[in-house]
Amino acid sequence: MSGGLRIGVVGVGYVGLTTAVCLAGRDHDVVAVDIDEAKIARLSAGVPIIDEADLPDLLTRTIAAGRLTFRTDYEALADRDVVFVCVSTPSGPDGAADLRALDAAVTRLTQVLRAGAVVTIKSTVPVGTTRRVAKRLRAYGIGAVSSPEFLREGRAIADFTHPDRVVVGADSDTDAALVCAAYGADPATVLHMSPESAELAKYASNAFLAVKLSYTNSLAQLCRRYGGDIGDVTACMGADARIGPSFLQPGPGWGGSCLPKDTAALVFSAQAQGVAMAEVEAARTTNVAQPARIEAALRQSMTCPLRDARITVLGLTFKAATSDTRDSPALAVCAHLAAEGAALYGYDPRLPAIDATVLSSAGVTAVDDPYRAAKSADAVVVLTEWPQFRDLDWAAIAEHAPGAVVADTRNLLDPTTVEAAGLRYLGNGRADGY
Ligand code: UDX
């Protein structure tokens, strides 16, 4: 060890693995534990397992430096100063979080950690969870802190290294100071608060982003009706420092591993407290209506009925710069169109990394070339904002699919180029669009 702390990480999913490699990169000695033996074997061999910029290099460097080890036994955590718990907390059909993995991890930690250690919960958990866990840990002299993550997929290493803010929810100043030392956090970015506030702050932030996105999609719909342009409207909104320009881009709906789960959990827990979280509920309602909006646009503009249509979908991941398809709005649109009888041919730059069964259950036939995917298409639907779609040879696509409708749900393409190729362009929230 080289003067750093002895850190443990439990659960090497997206958050846990990012936390482990970044802390090892900060000269701490890190032991990461997961119950999945195959995952641990691959990580020990330096295989990155998640698709994240800068992660492969940091992983191999920290393993080679002897600062990062992967284990399946909790005994390897016995001497740790701080342990970050990053296990998954999936939500059930009613939106309630499933805390079985978290509770099992805490039980194992009580059996191995020494008194004075601090357990830091990074998993997104319902408000009150950290205090409940703290009660259990106190009997063993172990501290508990809530420190939610705010990492964006595709930028996780950069977000961890240069966070907007570091939230530390702790009653004890000593425990909070230890966690800040582990992060090497700039004191100006640290927000020290109660565990309840920290847990709520995570849900509040993600739900606010979801509200902003659904509001943008509803405004896009209104722009279309009035002949306005959503890009102009959001340019005005975003220039207002009180609003800010991010998360104002219309799309096929929001998705991914966090926003759907966190909004559901917030609505569920608010209801349990007798609070109507009407804004968040409305954002969810708007979001599930987006596939039907796209369906209506295609029905109105295509020359054949949807049930006979051949549709090319460009982009299958939940956003660009990732191969993650969890709760992908692109796949929600595909499943919706497939249920209406359309035949779907899908291309994504990360196709080789996408599980084929996920695509087939959304009714998509994968095609590993965008031009071949467009063969004889009645419509081309852009669903993920991969910048390379803008640079496709749209004249070549028009040769494969003469007269096709191009529905650009992300307003990514240059309408002039698409129209010049002889295709019919439909932007999201634009005068001649949908
Ligand atoms: C999100 C939160 O941003 C992060 O703070 C949290 O910790 C985890 O969840 P991530 O899941 O990586 O991060 O996705 P994000 O970049 O926030 O995008 C969420 C969804 O919104 C995607 O489907 C994306 O395509 C969509 N989106 C985003 C838009 O449709 N328009 C935008 O302007 C921005």
Boltz pocket constraint, residues with backbone or C-beta under 6 A from the ligand:
constraints:
  - pocket:
      binder: B
      contacts: [[A, 149], [A, 150], [A, 151], [A, 152], [A, 153], [A, 154], [A, 206], [A, 209], [A, 213], [A, 246], [A, 247], [A, 248], [A, 249], [A, 250], [A, 251], [A, 252], [A, 253], [A, 254], [A, 255], [A, 256], [A, 257], [A, 258], [A, 259], [A, 318], [A, 319], [A, 320], [A, 329]]
      max_distance: 6.0
